[in-house]
Amino acid sequence: MRLISFSKVEIGVYNLQGKLVSVLVNEYSSSGEYDTMWNAEGNPSGIYFIASKIGSVVNIKRVTLLK
């Protein structure tokens, strides 16, 4: 028997001022590996933060957008 766990998954892109500029994922999902893409069209070059929240675990990564 395989136990499948479901968690609330939220992934968003924030600018340097902390403003949410894009929601990439906002749904309940089972465990596993997934891919998502950020269509950054309309956003200027600069530093952004990708924040992921899975259940109660939060991870933040800094990314640089170059156009």
DSSP file (Angstrom, degrees, kcal/mol; ACC not computed):
  #  RESIDUE AA STRUCTURE BP1 BP2  ACC     N-H-->O    O-->H-N    N-H-->O    O-->H-N    TCO  KAPPA ALPHA  PHI   PSI    X-CA   Y-CA   Z-CA
    1    1 A M              0   0    0      0, 0.0     2,-0.5     0, 0.0     0, 0.0   0.000 360.0 360.0 360.0 133.2    0.0    0.0    0.0
    2    2 A R        -     0   0    0      2,-0.0     2,-0.6     0, 0.0     0, 0.0  -0.908 360.0-140.8-108.4 129.1    1.4    3.4   -0.9
    3    3 A L        -     0   0    0     -2,-0.5     2,-0.5     2,-0.0     0, 0.0  -0.775  15.0-162.4 -89.4 122.8    0.5    6.4    1.1
    4    4 A I        -     0   0    0     -2,-0.6     2,-0.4    26,-0.0    26,-0.0  -0.918   5.8-157.2-107.0 126.1   -0.2    9.6   -0.9
    5    5 A S        -     0   0    0     -2,-0.5    26,-1.3     2,-0.0     2,-0.4  -0.830   0.5-154.2-105.4 142.8   -0.1   12.9    0.9
    6    6 A F  E     +A   30   0A   0     -2,-0.4     2,-0.3    24,-0.2    24,-0.2  -0.922  17.0 174.1-113.2 138.9   -1.8   16.0   -0.3
    7    7 A S  E     -A   29   0A   0     22,-2.3    22,-2.5    -2,-0.4     2,-0.4  -0.971  38.5-102.8-139.9 155.0   -0.6   19.5    0.7
    8    8 A K  E     -A   28   0A   0     -2,-0.3    47,-2.4    20,-0.2     2,-0.5  -0.676  39.6-161.6 -74.8 127.5   -1.4   23.1   -0.2
    9    9 A V  E     +AB  27  54A   0     18,-3.1    18,-2.1    -2,-0.4     2,-0.4  -0.966  13.4 175.5-118.5 124.4    1.2   24.3   -2.6
   10   10 A E  E     +AB  26  53A   0     43,-2.5    43,-3.1    -2,-0.5     2,-0.4  -0.994   1.6 175.2-129.3 125.5    1.7   28.1   -3.2
   11   11 A I  E     +AB  25  52A   0     14,-2.5    13,-2.6    -2,-0.4    14,-1.7  -0.993  10.5 168.0-131.4 126.1    4.5   29.5   -5.4
   12   12 A G  E     -AB  23  51A   0     39,-2.4    39,-2.7    -2,-0.4     2,-0.5  -0.940  30.4-131.3-137.4 157.7    4.7   33.2   -6.2
   13   13 A V  E     -AB  22  50A   0      9,-2.9     8,-3.1    -2,-0.3     9,-1.4  -0.935  26.7-171.6-110.7 130.3    7.1   35.7   -7.7
   14   14 A Y  E     -AB  20  49A   0     35,-2.8    35,-2.6    -2,-0.5     6,-0.2  -0.911  15.1-134.4-123.0 147.5    7.8   38.9   -5.7
   15   15 A N    >   -     0   0    0      4,-2.1     3,-2.0    -2,-0.3    33,-0.1  -0.296  43.4 -87.0 -88.0-178.5    9.7   42.1   -6.7
   16   16 A L  T 3  S+     0   0    0     31,-0.5    32,-0.1     1,-0.3    -1,-0.1   0.758 128.0  57.5 -62.9 -25.1   12.3   43.9   -4.4
   17   17 A Q  T 3  S-     0   0    0      2,-0.1    -1,-0.3     1,-0.0     3,-0.1   0.489 119.6-109.4 -83.5  -2.1    9.5   45.9   -2.8
   18   18 A G    <   +     0   0    0     -3,-2.0     2,-0.4     1,-0.3    -2,-0.1   0.559  69.4 146.3  87.4   8.6    7.8   42.6   -1.7
   19   19 A K        -     0   0    0      1,-0.1    -4,-2.1     2,-0.0     2,-0.4  -0.651  54.1-119.4 -82.1 131.9    4.9   43.1   -4.2
   20   20 A L  E     +A   14   0A   0     -2,-0.4    -6,-0.3    -6,-0.2     3,-0.1  -0.579  36.3 172.6 -68.8 120.6    3.5   39.9   -5.6
   21   21 A V  E     +     0   0A   0     -8,-3.1     2,-0.3    -2,-0.4    -7,-0.2   0.628  63.0  11.8-106.3 -18.5    4.0   40.1   -9.4
   22   22 A S  E     -A   13   0A   0     -9,-1.4    -9,-2.9    16,-0.0     2,-0.6  -0.942  56.0-145.7-161.0 137.0    2.9   36.6  -10.4
   23   23 A V  E     +A   12   0A   0     -2,-0.3   -11,-0.2   -11,-0.2     3,-0.1  -0.928  19.8 174.7-101.7 119.8    1.2   33.5   -8.9
   24   24 A L  E     +     0   0A   0    -13,-2.6     2,-0.3    -2,-0.6   -12,-0.2   0.852  67.5   8.5 -92.8 -40.6    2.7   30.3  -10.4
   25   25 A V  E     +A   11   0A   0    -14,-1.7   -14,-2.5    11,-0.1    -1,-0.3  -0.998  52.6 161.1-144.2 138.2    0.9   27.7   -8.3
   26   26 A N  E     +A   10   0A   0     -2,-0.3     2,-0.3   -16,-0.2   -16,-0.2  -0.529  46.3  93.0-154.8  80.1   -2.0   27.9   -5.8
   27   27 A E  E    S-A    9   0A   0    -18,-2.1   -18,-3.1    -2,-0.1     2,-0.4  -0.976  74.5 -91.4-161.2 166.4   -3.5   24.4   -5.4
   28   28 A Y  E     +A    8   0A   0     -2,-0.3     2,-0.3   -20,-0.2   -20,-0.2  -0.744  50.3 174.8 -85.8 139.3   -3.6   21.2   -3.4
   29   29 A S  E     -A    7   0A   0    -22,-2.5   -22,-2.3    -2,-0.4     2,-0.1  -0.985  30.2-115.6-146.7 153.2   -1.2   18.6   -4.9
   30   30 A S  E     -A    6   0A   0     -2,-0.3   -24,-0.2   -24,-0.2   -26,-0.0  -0.442  51.1 -82.2 -82.1 163.8    0.1   15.1   -4.1
   31   31 A S  S    S+     0   0    0    -26,-1.3     2,-0.3    -2,-0.1    -1,-0.1  -0.312  82.1  85.4 -66.3 151.2    3.7   14.6   -3.4
   32   32 A G  S    S-     0   0    0     -3,-0.1     2,-0.4     2,-0.0    -3,-0.0  -0.907  78.8 -55.4 148.1-174.2    6.0   14.2   -6.4
   33   33 A E        +     0   0    0     -2,-0.3     2,-0.3     2,-0.0    -2,-0.0  -0.855  51.2 173.9-103.6 135.9    8.1   16.3   -8.8
   34   34 A Y        -     0   0    0     -2,-0.4     2,-0.4     2,-0.0    -2,-0.0  -0.938  19.4-143.2-136.1 156.7    6.4   19.0  -10.9
   35   35 A D        +     0   0    0     -2,-0.3     2,-0.3     2,-0.0    -2,-0.0  -0.931  18.5 174.0-119.0 147.0    7.6   21.7  -13.3
   36   36 A T        -     0   0    0     -2,-0.4     2,-0.4   -11,-0.0   -11,-0.1  -0.981  16.0-145.3-145.6 155.9    6.2   25.2  -13.7
   37   37 A M        -     0   0    0     -2,-0.3     2,-0.6   -13,-0.1    -2,-0.0  -0.934   8.0-139.0-125.5 147.9    7.3   28.2  -15.8
   38   38 A W        -     0   0    0     -2,-0.4     2,-1.1   -16,-0.0   -14,-0.0  -0.925   9.6-151.2-104.8 116.0    7.2   31.9  -15.1
   39   39 A N        -     0   0    0     -2,-0.6    -2,-0.0     1,-0.1     0, 0.0  -0.768  16.6-177.0 -83.6 100.7    6.2   34.0  -18.1
   40   40 A A    >   +     0   0    0     -2,-1.1     3,-2.4     2,-0.1    -1,-0.1   0.282  30.6 136.4 -88.0  10.8    8.2   37.2  -17.2
   41   41 A E  T 3  S+     0   0    0      1,-0.3    -2,-0.1     3,-0.0     0, 0.0  -0.374  71.5  26.0 -58.7 132.4    6.9   39.2  -20.2
   42   42 A G  T 3  S+     0   0    0      1,-0.3    -1,-0.3    -2,-0.1    -2,-0.1   0.316  99.4 106.3  93.8  -8.2    5.9   42.6  -19.0
   43   43 A N    <   -     0   0    0     -3,-2.4    -1,-0.3     3,-0.0     3,-0.1  -0.877  69.3-124.9-103.5 137.1    8.3   42.5  -16.0
   44   44 A P        -     0   0    0      0, 0.0    21,-0.1     0, 0.0    -1,-0.0  -0.323  36.2 -86.3 -74.6 160.8   11.5   44.6  -16.2
   45   45 A S  S    S+     0   0    0     19,-0.1     2,-0.3    -2,-0.0    21,-0.2  -0.319  80.6  91.9 -58.4 147.7   15.0   43.2  -15.7
   46   46 A G  E    S- C   0  65A   0     19,-1.9    19,-3.3    -3,-0.1     2,-0.4  -0.973  75.5 -43.2 156.5-168.2   16.0   43.0  -12.1
   47   47 A I  E     + C   0  64A   0     -2,-0.3   -31,-0.5    17,-0.2     2,-0.3  -0.795  52.0 174.0 -98.4 135.1   16.1   40.9   -8.9
   48   48 A Y  E     - C   0  63A   0     15,-2.9    15,-2.9    -2,-0.4     2,-0.4  -0.865  23.5-131.6-132.5 165.7   13.0   38.9   -7.9
   49   49 A F  E     -BC  14  62A   0    -35,-2.6   -35,-2.8    -2,-0.3     2,-0.7  -0.986   7.1-152.5-124.1 131.7   12.2   36.4   -5.2
   50   50 A I  E     -BC  13  61A   0     11,-2.9    11,-2.2    -2,-0.4     2,-0.5  -0.915  17.8-168.6-101.2 115.9   10.5   33.0   -5.8
   51   51 A A  E     -BC  12  60A   0    -39,-2.7   -39,-2.4    -2,-0.7     2,-0.4  -0.919   4.1-172.9-110.1 125.7    8.6   32.0   -2.6
   52   52 A S  E     -BC  11  59A   0      7,-3.0     7,-2.7    -2,-0.5     2,-0.5  -0.959   5.2-171.8-118.3 136.4    7.2   28.5   -2.3
   53   53 A K  E     +BC  10  58A   0    -43,-3.1   -43,-2.5    -2,-0.4     2,-0.6  -0.976   5.1 177.7-127.6 116.8    5.0   27.4    0.5
   54   54 A I  E >  S-BC   9  57A   0      3,-2.6     3,-2.1    -2,-0.5     2,-0.5  -0.951  70.4 -45.5-121.2 109.5    4.3   23.7    0.8
   55   55 A G  T 3  S-     0   0    0    -47,-2.4   -48,-0.0    -2,-0.6   -45,-0.0  -0.587 124.7 -26.1  65.3-119.4    2.2   22.9    3.8
   56   56 A S  T 3  S+     0   0    0     -2,-0.5     2,-0.5    -3,-0.1    -1,-0.3   0.308 116.3 102.8-106.6   7.9    3.9   24.9    6.6
   57   57 A V  E <   -C   54   0A   0     -3,-2.1    -3,-2.6     2,-0.0     2,-0.4  -0.817  51.9-166.9 -97.6 126.5    7.4   24.9    4.9
   58   58 A V  E     -C   53   0A   0     -2,-0.5     2,-0.4    -5,-0.2    -5,-0.2  -0.939   6.9-178.0-116.1 132.0    8.5   28.1    3.2
   59   59 A N  E     -C   52   0A   0     -7,-2.7    -7,-3.0    -2,-0.4     2,-0.4  -0.987   5.1-166.9-126.2 139.3   11.5   28.4    0.8
   60   60 A I  E     -C   51   0A   0     -2,-0.4     2,-0.4    -9,-0.2    -9,-0.2  -0.993   4.5-175.5-128.7 130.1   12.6   31.7   -0.8
   61   61 A K  E     -C   50   0A   0    -11,-2.2   -11,-2.9    -2,-0.4     2,-0.4  -0.965  20.4-133.6-124.2 141.2   15.1   31.9   -3.7
   62   62 A R  E     -C   49   0A   0     -2,-0.4     2,-0.3   -13,-0.2   -13,-0.2  -0.781  27.4-178.0 -92.1 135.5   16.6   35.0   -5.2
   63   63 A V  E     -C   48   0A   0    -15,-2.9   -15,-2.9    -2,-0.4     2,-0.5  -0.950  20.2-139.5-131.4 153.5   16.6   35.1   -9.0
   64   64 A T  E     -C   47   0A   0     -2,-0.3     2,-0.6   -17,-0.2   -17,-0.2  -0.965  12.3-152.6-114.4 125.5   17.9   37.7  -11.5
   65   65 A L  E     -C   46   0A   0    -19,-3.3   -19,-1.9    -2,-0.5     2,-0.5  -0.868  14.4-174.6 -98.0 119.9   15.8   38.4  -14.6
   66   66 A L              0   0    0     -2,-0.6    -2,-0.0   -21,-0.2   -19,-0.0  -0.961 360.0 360.0-115.8 130.1   17.9   39.6  -17.6
   67   67 A K              0   0    0     -2,-0.5    -1,-0.1     0, 0.0    -2,-0.0   0.362 360.0 360.0-117.3 360.0   16.2   40.7  -20.8
